[in-house]
Amino acid sequence: MNPNDYDIILGINNRHHHWTLVVIYPQEQRSLFLDPLGESKQDIQKCLQITRYG
């Protein structure tokens, strides 16, 4: 799969009845991390590391 073939990629994580959402805009090389209980700096850093382009 080539991420650049898509405008938006969504990733939903549900852990212990708590969900988070990652919205990736591959063509703009940016990501959005959403947590309904609030985003921690650690979670944002992890999201950046996982979705960063090589």
C-alpha distance matrix in Angstrom:
0.0 3.8 6.2 8.8 8.2 9.7 13.3 13.4 11.5 14.2 14.8 18.1 20.0 23.3 25.5 29.1 29.3 28.1 24.8 22.9 20.2 17.7 16.7 14.2 14.7 12.1 14.2 17.3 16.0 17.9 17.8 20.4 21.6 24.0 26.4 29.3 31.7 30.9 28.5 29.8 29.3 27.9 25.2 24.3 24.1 21.9 19.5 19.6 19.0 16.0 14.3 15.7 14.0 15.0
3.8 0.0 3.8 5.4 5.7 8.0 11.3 12.1 11.1 14.4 15.5 19.2 21.3 24.8 27.1 30.8 30.8 29.2 25.8 23.5 20.5 17.5 16.0 12.9 12.6 9.5 11.0 14.2 13.2 15.5 16.2 19.1 20.9 23.6 26.4 29.4 31.8 30.7 28.1 29.3 28.5 27.5 24.9 23.5 23.3 21.5 18.9 18.4 18.2 15.6 13.3 14.0 11.7 13.0
6.2 3.8 0.0 3.8 5.3 5.8 8.4 8.7 7.8 11.3 12.7 16.5 18.8 22.5 24.8 28.6 28.4 26.5 23.0 20.4 17.2 14.1 12.3 9.1 8.8 5.9 8.2 11.1 10.0 12.0 12.5 15.4 17.3 20.1 23.0 26.0 28.4 27.2 24.7 26.1 25.4 24.6 22.0 20.3 20.4 18.9 16.0 15.5 15.9 13.4 10.5 11.6 10.0 12.3
8.8 5.4 3.8 0.0 3.8 5.3 7.3 9.2 9.8 13.6 15.6 19.4 22.0 25.6 28.1 31.8 31.4 29.3 25.7 22.9 19.5 16.3 13.8 10.4 8.7 5.4 5.7 9.3 9.2 11.9 13.3 16.4 19.0 21.8 25.1 27.9 30.5 29.0 26.4 28.0 27.0 26.7 24.2 22.1 22.2 21.3 18.2 17.2 17.9 16.0 12.7 12.9 10.8 13.1
8.2 5.7 5.3 3.8 0.0 3.8 7.0 9.3 10.1 13.8 16.2 19.8 22.7 26.1 28.9 32.5 31.9 30.1 26.4 24.0 20.5 17.7 15.1 12.3 10.6 8.3 8.3 12.0 12.6 14.8 15.8 18.5 20.9 23.3 26.5 29.0 31.9 30.7 28.5 30.4 29.7 29.4 26.6 24.7 25.2 23.9 20.7 20.2 20.9 18.6 15.5 16.3 14.3 16.5
9.7 8.0 5.8 5.3 3.8 0.0 3.8 5.6 6.9 10.6 13.4 16.9 20.0 23.4 26.3 29.9 29.0 27.1 23.3 20.9 17.3 14.7 11.8 9.5 8.0 7.0 7.7 10.8 11.7 13.0 13.4 15.6 18.0 20.1 23.3 25.6 28.6 27.6 25.7 27.8 27.5 27.4 24.4 22.5 23.5 22.3 18.9 18.7 20.0 17.6 14.4 15.8 14.6 17.4
13.3 11.3 8.4 7.3 7.0 3.8 0.0 3.8 7.0 10.3 13.6 16.8 20.2 23.4 26.5 29.9 28.7 26.5 22.7 20.1 16.4 13.8 10.4 8.4 6.0 6.5 6.5 8.8 10.5 11.2 11.8 13.6 16.5 18.3 21.8 23.9 27.0 25.8 24.1 26.5 26.2 26.6 23.6 21.4 22.7 22.1 18.5 18.2 20.1 18.2 14.6 15.9 15.3 18.5
13.4 12.1 8.7 9.2 9.3 5.6 3.8 0.0 3.8 6.6 10.1 13.1 16.5 19.7 22.8 26.2 24.9 22.7 18.9 16.4 12.6 10.2 6.8 5.7 4.9 6.8 8.5 9.8 10.6 10.2 9.6 10.8 13.3 14.9 18.2 20.3 23.4 22.5 20.8 23.3 23.4 23.7 20.5 18.6 20.3 19.4 15.7 16.0 18.1 15.9 12.7 14.7 14.9 18.4
11.5 11.1 7.8 9.8 10.1 6.9 7.0 3.8 0.0 3.8 6.7 10.1 13.3 16.7 19.7 23.2 22.2 20.2 16.5 14.1 10.5 8.2 5.9 5.0 6.6 7.6 10.6 11.9 11.5 10.9 9.4 10.5 12.1 13.8 16.7 19.1 22.0 21.3 19.5 21.8 22.1 21.8 18.4 17.1 18.6 17.2 13.6 14.5 16.2 13.4 10.7 13.4 14.0 17.2
14.2 14.4 11.3 13.6 13.8 10.6 10.3 6.6 3.8 0.0 3.8 6.6 10.0 13.2 16.3 19.7 18.5 16.5 12.8 10.7 7.2 5.8 4.8 6.3 9.0 10.8 13.9 14.5 13.9 12.4 9.8 9.7 10.2 11.1 13.7 15.8 18.8 18.5 17.1 19.6 20.5 20.1 16.5 15.7 17.8 16.1 12.6 14.5 16.3 13.5 11.4 14.8 16.1 19.3
14.8 15.5 12.7 15.6 16.2 13.4 13.6 10.1 6.7 3.8 0.0 3.8 6.6 10.1 12.9 16.5 15.8 13.9 10.3 8.4 5.7 5.0 6.5 8.1 11.5 12.9 16.4 16.8 15.4 13.7 10.6 10.3 9.5 10.4 12.2 14.7 17.2 17.1 15.6 17.7 18.7 17.8 14.1 14.1 16.0 13.7 10.7 13.3 14.6 11.5 10.5 14.3 16.1 19.0
18.1 19.2 16.5 19.4 19.8 16.9 16.8 13.1 10.1 6.6 3.8 0.0 3.8 6.6 9.9 13.2 12.1 10.4 6.9 5.9 4.7 6.4 8.8 11.3 14.8 16.5 19.9 20.1 18.7 16.6 13.2 11.9 10.1 9.7 10.4 12.4 14.8 15.5 14.6 16.9 18.6 17.7 13.9 14.6 16.9 14.6 12.1 15.3 16.6 13.8 13.5 17.2 19.5 22.2
20.0 21.3 18.8 22.0 22.7 20.0 20.2 16.5 13.3 10.0 6.6 3.8 0.0 3.8 6.3 9.9 9.7 8.1 5.4 5.3 6.3 8.3 11.5 13.8 17.5 19.0 22.6 22.5 20.7 18.5 14.9 13.6 10.9 10.5 10.0 12.1 13.7 14.6 13.7 15.4 17.3 15.8 12.2 13.9 16.0 13.3 11.7 15.3 16.1 13.4 14.2 17.9 20.5 22.9
23.3 24.8 22.5 25.6 26.1 23.4 23.4 19.7 16.7 13.2 10.1 6.6 3.8 0.0 3.8 6.6 6.0 5.4 4.2 6.6 8.9 11.6 14.8 17.4 21.0 22.7 26.2 26.1 24.4 22.0 18.4 16.6 13.6 12.3 10.7 11.9 13.0 14.9 14.8 16.4 19.0 17.4 14.1 16.3 18.5 15.9 14.8 18.6 19.3 16.9 17.9 21.5 24.2 26.5
25.5 27.1 24.8 28.1 28.9 26.3 26.5 22.8 19.7 16.3 12.9 9.9 6.3 3.8 0.0 3.8 5.5 5.3 6.3 8.5 11.5 14.0 17.5 19.9 23.6 25.1 28.7 28.4 26.3 23.9 20.2 18.6 15.2 14.0 11.8 13.0 13.1 15.0 14.8 15.7 18.3 16.3 13.4 16.4 18.2 15.5 15.3 19.1 19.5 17.3 19.1 22.5 25.4 27.3
29.1 30.8 28.6 31.8 32.5 29.9 29.9 26.2 23.2 19.7 16.5 13.2 9.9 6.6 3.8 0.0 3.8 5.5 8.3 11.2 14.5 17.3 20.8 23.4 27.1 28.7 32.3 31.9 29.9 27.3 23.6 21.6 18.1 16.5 13.6 14.0 13.5 16.0 16.5 17.2 20.2 18.4 15.9 19.1 21.0 18.5 18.7 22.4 22.8 20.9 22.7 26.1 29.1 31.0
29.3 30.8 28.4 31.4 31.9 29.0 28.7 24.9 22.2 18.5 15.8 12.1 9.7 6.0 5.5 3.8 0.0 3.8 6.6 10.2 13.3 16.6 19.7 22.7 26.3 28.3 31.7 31.3 29.7 27.0 23.2 20.8 17.6 15.3 12.5 12.1 12.2 15.3 16.4 17.9 21.1 19.8 17.0 19.7 22.2 20.0 19.5 23.2 24.1 22.1 23.4 26.9 29.8 32.1
28.1 29.2 26.5 29.3 30.1 27.1 26.5 22.7 20.2 16.5 13.9 10.4 8.1 5.4 5.3 5.5 3.8 0.0 3.8 7.0 10.4 13.8 16.9 20.0 23.5 25.7 29.0 28.3 26.7 23.8 20.0 17.5 14.1 11.7 8.8 8.6 8.8 11.6 12.6 14.3 17.6 16.6 13.7 16.2 18.9 17.1 16.4 20.1 21.4 19.7 20.7 24.1 27.2 29.7
24.8 25.8 23.0 25.7 26.4 23.3 22.7 18.9 16.5 12.8 10.3 6.9 5.4 4.2 6.3 8.3 6.6 3.8 0.0 3.8 6.8 10.3 13.3 16.4 19.9 22.1 25.4 24.8 23.4 20.6 16.8 14.3 11.2 9.0 7.0 7.7 9.3 11.2 11.7 13.9 16.8 16.1 12.6 14.5 17.4 15.5 14.1 17.7 19.2 17.3 17.8 21.3 24.2 26.9
22.9 23.5 20.4 22.9 24.0 20.9 20.1 16.4 14.1 10.7 8.4 5.9 5.3 6.6 8.5 11.2 10.2 7.0 3.8 0.0 3.8 6.9 10.1 13.2 16.7 19.0 22.2 21.3 19.9 16.9 13.1 10.7 7.5 5.7 4.8 7.1 9.0 9.7 9.2 11.7 14.1 13.6 9.9 11.2 14.2 12.6 10.7 14.2 16.1 14.4 14.6 17.9 21.0 23.8
20.2 20.5 17.2 19.5 20.5 17.3 16.4 12.6 10.5 7.2 5.7 4.7 6.3 8.9 11.5 14.5 13.3 10.4 6.8 3.8 0.0 3.8 6.5 9.8 13.2 15.6 18.7 18.0 16.9 14.1 10.4 8.1 5.9 5.1 6.6 9.0 11.7 11.7 10.7 13.5 15.2 15.1 11.3 11.4 14.4 13.0 10.1 13.1 15.3 13.3 12.6 16.0 18.7 21.8
17.7 17.5 14.1 16.3 17.7 14.7 13.8 10.2 8.2 5.8 5.0 6.4 8.3 11.6 14.0 17.3 16.6 13.8 10.3 6.9 3.8 0.0 3.8 6.3 9.9 12.1 15.3 14.6 13.2 10.6 6.9 5.6 4.6 6.3 9.0 12.0 14.3 13.4 11.5 13.9 14.7 14.5 10.9 10.0 12.5 11.2 7.8 10.2 12.5 10.5 9.1 12.5 15.0 18.3
16.7 16.0 12.3 13.8 15.1 11.8 10.4 6.8 5.9 4.8 6.5 8.8 11.5 14.8 17.5 20.8 19.7 16.9 13.3 10.1 6.5 3.8 0.0 3.8 6.7 9.5 12.3 11.7 11.1 8.7 5.6 5.0 6.5 8.2 11.6 14.1 16.9 15.8 14.0 16.6 17.1 17.4 14.0 12.4 14.7 14.0 10.2 11.5 14.2 12.3 9.8 12.6 14.5 18.1
14.2 12.9 9.1 10.4 12.3 9.5 8.4 5.7 5.0 6.3 8.1 11.3 13.8 17.4 19.9 23.4 22.7 20.0 16.4 13.2 9.8 6.3 3.8 0.0 3.8 5.8 9.0 8.8 7.7 6.2 4.4 6.4 8.7 11.4 14.7 17.6 20.1 18.6 16.3 18.4 18.1 18.2 15.2 13.1 14.6 13.9 10.2 10.4 12.7 10.9 7.6 9.9 11.2 14.8
14.7 12.6 8.8 8.7 10.6 8.0 6.0 4.9 6.6 9.0 11.5 14.8 17.5 21.0 23.6 27.1 26.3 23.5 19.9 16.7 13.2 9.9 6.7 3.8 0.0 3.8 5.7 5.5 5.9 5.4 6.0 8.3 11.6 14.1 17.7 20.3 23.0 21.2 19.0 21.1 20.5 21.0 18.3 15.8 17.0 16.9 13.2 12.6 15.0 13.6 10.0 11.1 11.5 15.2
12.1 9.5 5.9 5.4 8.3 7.0 6.5 6.8 7.6 10.8 12.9 16.5 19.0 22.7 25.1 28.7 28.3 25.7 22.1 19.0 15.6 12.1 9.5 5.8 3.8 0.0 3.8 5.4 4.8 6.6 8.1 11.2 14.1 17.0 20.5 23.4 25.8 24.0 21.5 23.1 22.1 22.2 19.7 17.3 17.8 17.3 14.0 12.8 14.4 12.9 9.2 9.7 8.9 12.3
14.2 11.0 8.2 5.7 8.3 7.7 6.5 8.5 10.6 13.9 16.4 19.9 22.6 26.2 28.7 32.3 31.7 29.0 25.4 22.2 18.7 15.3 12.3 9.0 5.7 3.8 0.0 3.8 5.5 8.1 10.6 13.6 16.9 19.7 23.3 26.0 28.5 26.6 24.1 25.8 24.6 25.1 22.8 20.0 20.5 20.5 17.2 15.6 17.4 16.4 12.6 12.3 10.9 14.0
17.3 14.2 11.1 9.3 12.0 10.8 8.8 9.8 11.9 14.5 16.8 20.1 22.5 26.1 28.4 31.9 31.3 28.3 24.8 21.3 18.0 14.6 11.7 8.8 5.5 5.4 3.8 0.0 3.8 5.5 8.7 11.6 15.1 18.0 21.7 24.4 26.7 24.4 21.9 23.6 22.2 23.1 21.1 17.9 18.5 19.2 16.0 14.0 16.3 16.0 12.3 11.6 11.0 14.4
16.0 13.2 10.0 9.2 12.6 11.7 10.5 10.6 11.5 13.9 15.4 18.7 20.7 24.4 26.3 29.9 29.7 26.7 23.4 19.9 16.9 13.2 11.1 7.7 5.9 4.8 5.5 3.8 0.0 3.8 7.0 10.6 13.6 17.0 20.4 23.5 25.5 23.1 20.2 21.4 19.8 20.3 18.4 15.4 15.4 15.9 13.0 10.7 12.6 12.5 8.9 7.8 7.4 11.0
17.9 15.5 12.0 11.9 14.8 13.0 11.2 10.2 10.9 12.4 13.7 16.6 18.5 22.0 23.9 27.3 27.0 23.8 20.6 16.9 14.1 10.6 8.7 6.2 5.4 6.6 8.1 5.5 3.8 0.0 3.8 7.0 10.2 13.5 17.0 20.0 21.9 19.4 16.7 18.1 16.7 17.6 15.6 12.4 13.1 13.9 10.8 8.9 11.7 11.8 8.3 8.2 9.4 13.1
17.8 16.2 12.5 13.3 15.8 13.4 11.8 9.6 9.4 9.8 10.6 13.2 14.9 18.4 20.2 23.6 23.2 20.0 16.8 13.1 10.4 6.9 5.6 4.4 6.0 8.1 10.6 8.7 7.0 3.8 0.0 3.8 6.6 10.0 13.4 16.5 18.5 16.3 13.6 15.3 14.5 15.2 12.7 9.8 11.3 11.7 8.1 7.5 10.7 10.2 7.2 8.6 10.8 14.5
20.4 19.1 15.4 16.4 18.5 15.6 13.6 10.8 10.5 9.7 10.3 11.9 13.6 16.6 18.6 21.6 20.8 17.5 14.3 10.7 8.1 5.6 5.0 6.4 8.3 11.2 13.6 11.6 10.6 7.0 3.8 0.0 3.8 6.5 10.1 13.0 15.1 13.0 10.8 13.2 13.2 14.3 11.5 8.9 11.6 12.1 8.6 9.1 12.6 12.1 9.9 11.8 14.4 18.0
21.6 20.9 17.3 19.0 20.9 18.0 16.5 13.3 12.1 10.2 9.5 10.1 10.9 13.6 15.2 18.1 17.6 14.1 11.2 7.5 5.9 4.6 6.5 8.7 11.6 14.1 16.9 15.1 13.6 10.2 6.6 3.8 0.0 3.8 6.8 10.1 11.9 10.0 7.6 10.1 10.8 11.6 8.4 6.7 10.0 10.0 7.0 8.9 12.1 11.5 10.4 12.8 16.0 19.2
24.0 23.6 20.1 21.8 23.3 20.1 18.3 14.9 13.8 11.1 10.4 9.7 10.5 12.3 14.0 16.5 15.3 11.7 9.0 5.7 5.1 6.3 8.2 11.4 14.1 17.0 19.7 18.0 17.0 13.5 10.0 6.5 3.8 0.0 3.8 6.5 8.9 7.6 6.8 10.2 12.1 13.1 9.8 9.1 12.8 12.7 10.2 12.6 15.5 14.8 14.0 16.6 19.7 23.0
26.4 26.4 23.0 25.1 26.5 23.3 21.8 18.2 16.7 13.7 12.2 10.4 10.0 10.7 11.8 13.6 12.5 8.8 7.0 4.8 6.6 9.0 11.6 14.7 17.7 20.5 23.3 21.7 20.4 17.0 13.4 10.1 6.8 3.8 0.0 3.8 5.4 5.2 5.5 8.8 11.7 12.3 9.2 9.9 13.5 13.2 11.6 14.5 17.0 16.3 16.3 19.1 22.4 25.4
29.3 29.4 26.0 27.9 29.0 25.6 23.9 20.3 19.1 15.8 14.7 12.4 12.1 11.9 13.0 14.0 12.1 8.6 7.7 7.1 9.0 12.0 14.1 17.6 20.3 23.4 26.0 24.4 23.5 20.0 16.5 13.0 10.1 6.5 3.8 0.0 3.8 5.5 7.9 11.2 14.5 15.5 12.7 13.5 17.1 17.0 15.4 18.2 20.8 20.1 20.0 22.7 26.0 29.1
31.7 31.8 28.4 30.5 31.9 28.6 27.0 23.4 22.0 18.8 17.2 14.8 13.7 13.0 13.1 13.5 12.2 8.8 9.3 9.0 11.7 14.3 16.9 20.1 23.0 25.8 28.5 26.7 25.5 21.9 18.5 15.1 11.9 8.9 5.4 3.8 0.0 3.8 6.9 9.4 13.0 14.0 11.9 13.3 16.7 16.7 16.0 18.8 21.2 20.8 21.3 23.8 27.3 30.1
30.9 30.7 27.2 29.0 30.7 27.6 25.8 22.5 21.3 18.5 17.1 15.5 14.6 14.9 15.0 16.0 15.3 11.6 11.2 9.7 11.7 13.4 15.8 18.6 21.2 24.0 26.6 24.4 23.1 19.4 16.3 13.0 10.0 7.6 5.2 5.5 3.8 0.0 3.8 6.5 9.9 11.6 9.9 10.5 14.0 14.7 14.1 16.3 18.9 19.1 19.4 21.5 25.1 27.9
28.5 28.1 24.7 26.4 28.5 25.7 24.1 20.8 19.5 17.1 15.6 14.6 13.7 14.8 14.8 16.5 16.4 12.6 11.7 9.2 10.7 11.5 14.0 16.3 19.0 21.5 24.1 21.9 20.2 16.7 13.6 10.8 7.6 6.8 5.5 7.9 6.9 3.8 0.0 3.8 6.6 8.3 6.5 6.8 10.2 11.2 10.6 12.7 15.3 15.8 16.2 18.1 21.7 24.4
29.8 29.3 26.1 28.0 30.4 27.8 26.5 23.3 21.8 19.6 17.7 16.9 15.4 16.4 15.7 17.2 17.9 14.3 13.9 11.7 13.5 13.9 16.6 18.4 21.1 23.1 25.8 23.6 21.4 18.1 15.3 13.2 10.1 10.2 8.8 11.2 9.4 6.5 3.8 0.0 3.8 5.3 5.2 6.3 8.7 10.0 10.7 12.5 14.4 15.6 16.7 18.1 21.9 24.1
29.3 28.5 25.4 27.0 29.7 27.5 26.2 23.4 22.1 20.5 18.7 18.6 17.3 19.0 18.3 20.2 21.1 17.6 16.8 14.1 15.2 14.7 17.1 18.1 20.5 22.1 24.6 22.2 19.8 16.7 14.5 13.2 10.8 12.1 11.7 14.5 13.0 9.9 6.6 3.8 0.0 3.8 5.5 5.1 6.1 8.6 9.9 10.5 12.3 14.3 15.4 16.1 19.8 21.8
27.9 27.5 24.6 26.7 29.4 27.4 26.6 23.7 21.8 20.1 17.8 17.7 15.8 17.4 16.3 18.4 19.8 16.6 16.1 13.6 15.1 14.5 17.4 18.2 21.0 22.2 25.1 23.1 20.3 17.6 15.2 14.3 11.6 13.1 12.3 15.5 14.0 11.6 8.3 5.3 3.8 0.0 3.8 5.5 5.2 6.2 8.7 9.9 10.7 12.4 14.3 15.3 19.0 20.6
25.2 24.9 22.0 24.2 26.6 24.4 23.6 20.5 18.4 16.5 14.1 13.9 12.2 14.1 13.4 15.9 17.0 13.7 12.6 9.9 11.3 10.9 14.0 15.2 18.3 19.7 22.8 21.1 18.4 15.6 12.7 11.5 8.4 9.8 9.2 12.7 11.9 9.9 6.5 5.2 5.5 3.8 0.0 3.8 5.5 5.1 6.2 8.7 9.9 10.6 12.2 14.0 17.7 19.8
24.3 23.5 20.3 22.1 24.7 22.5 21.4 18.6 17.1 15.7 14.1 14.6 13.9 16.3 16.4 19.1 19.7 16.2 14.5 11.2 11.4 10.0 12.4 13.1 15.8 17.3 20.0 17.9 15.4 12.4 9.8 8.9 6.7 9.1 9.9 13.5 13.3 10.5 6.8 6.3 5.1 5.5 3.8 0.0 3.8 5.4 5.1 6.2 8.7 10.0 10.6 11.8 15.6 17.9
24.1 23.3 20.4 22.2 25.2 23.5 22.7 20.3 18.6 17.8 16.0 16.9 16.0 18.5 18.2 21.0 22.2 18.9 17.4 14.2 14.4 12.5 14.7 14.6 17.0 17.8 20.5 18.5 15.4 13.1 11.3 11.6 10.0 12.8 13.5 17.1 16.7 14.0 10.2 8.7 6.1 5.2 5.5 3.8 0.0 3.8 5.4 5.1 6.2 8.7 10.0 10.4 14.1 15.8
21.9 21.5 18.9 21.3 23.9 22.3 22.1 19.4 17.2 16.1 13.7 14.6 13.3 15.9 15.5 18.5 20.0 17.1 15.5 12.6 13.0 11.2 14.0 13.9 16.9 17.3 20.5 19.2 15.9 13.9 11.7 12.1 10.0 12.7 13.2 17.0 16.7 14.7 11.2 10.0 8.6 6.2 5.1 5.4 3.8 0.0 3.8 5.4 5.2 6.2 8.6 9.9 13.6 15.1
19.5 18.9 16.0 18.2 20.7 18.9 18.5 15.7 13.6 12.6 10.7 12.1 11.7 14.8 15.3 18.7 19.5 16.4 14.1 10.7 10.1 7.8 10.2 10.2 13.2 14.0 17.2 16.0 13.0 10.8 8.1 8.6 7.0 10.2 11.6 15.4 16.0 14.1 10.6 10.7 9.9 8.7 6.2 5.1 5.4 3.8 0.0 3.8 5.5 5.2 6.1 8.2 11.9 14.2
19.6 18.4 15.5 17.2 20.2 18.7 18.2 16.0 14.5 14.5 13.3 15.3 15.3 18.6 19.1 22.4 23.2 20.1 17.7 14.2 13.1 10.2 11.5 10.4 12.6 12.8 15.6 14.0 10.7 8.9 7.5 9.1 8.9 12.6 14.5 18.2 18.8 16.3 12.7 12.5 10.5 9.9 8.7 6.2 5.1 5.4 3.8 0.0 3.8 5.5 5.4 5.6 9.4 11.8
19.0 18.2 15.9 17.9 20.9 20.0 20.1 18.1 16.2 16.3 14.6 16.6 16.1 19.3 19.5 22.8 24.1 21.4 19.2 16.1 15.3 12.5 14.2 12.7 15.0 14.4 17.4 16.3 12.6 11.7 10.7 12.6 12.1 15.5 17.0 20.8 21.2 18.9 15.3 14.4 12.3 10.7 9.9 8.7 6.2 5.2 5.5 3.8 0.0 3.8 5.7 5.4 8.8 10.0
16.0 15.6 13.4 16.0 18.6 17.6 18.2 15.9 13.4 13.5 11.5 13.8 13.4 16.9 17.3 20.9 22.1 19.7 17.3 14.4 13.3 10.5 12.3 10.9 13.6 12.9 16.4 16.0 12.5 11.8 10.2 12.1 11.5 14.8 16.3 20.1 20.8 19.1 15.8 15.6 14.3 12.4 10.6 10.0 8.7 6.2 5.2 5.5 3.8 0.0 3.8 5.8 8.7 10.2
14.3 13.3 10.5 12.7 15.5 14.4 14.6 12.7 10.7 11.4 10.5 13.5 14.2 17.9 19.1 22.7 23.4 20.7 17.8 14.6 12.6 9.1 9.8 7.6 10.0 9.2 12.6 12.3 8.9 8.3 7.2 9.9 10.4 14.0 16.3 20.0 21.3 19.4 16.2 16.7 15.4 14.3 12.2 10.6 10.0 8.6 6.1 5.4 5.7 3.8 0.0 3.8 6.5 9.3
15.7 14.0 11.6 12.9 16.3 15.8 15.9 14.7 13.4 14.8 14.3 17.2 17.9 21.5 22.5 26.1 26.9 24.1 21.3 17.9 16.0 12.5 12.6 9.9 11.1 9.7 12.3 11.6 7.8 8.2 8.6 11.8 12.8 16.6 19.1 22.7 23.8 21.5 18.1 18.1 16.1 15.3 14.0 11.8 10.4 9.9 8.2 5.6 5.4 5.8 3.8 0.0 3.8 6.5
14.0 11.7 10.0 10.8 14.3 14.6 15.3 14.9 14.0 16.1 16.1 19.5 20.5 24.2 25.4 29.1 29.8 27.2 24.2 21.0 18.7 15.0 14.5 11.2 11.5 8.9 10.9 11.0 7.4 9.4 10.8 14.4 16.0 19.7 22.4 26.0 27.3 25.1 21.7 21.9 19.8 19.0 17.7 15.6 14.1 13.6 11.9 9.4 8.8 8.7 6.5 3.8 0.0 3.8
15.0 13.0 12.3 13.1 16.5 17.4 18.5 18.4 17.2 19.3 19.0 22.2 22.9 26.5 27.3 31.0 32.1 29.7 26.9 23.8 21.8 18.3 18.1 14.8 15.2 12.3 14.0 14.4 11.0 13.1 14.5 18.0 19.2 23.0 25.4 29.1 30.1 27.9 24.4 24.1 21.8 20.6 19.8 17.9 15.8 15.1 14.2 11.8 10.0 10.2 9.3 6.5 3.8 0.0
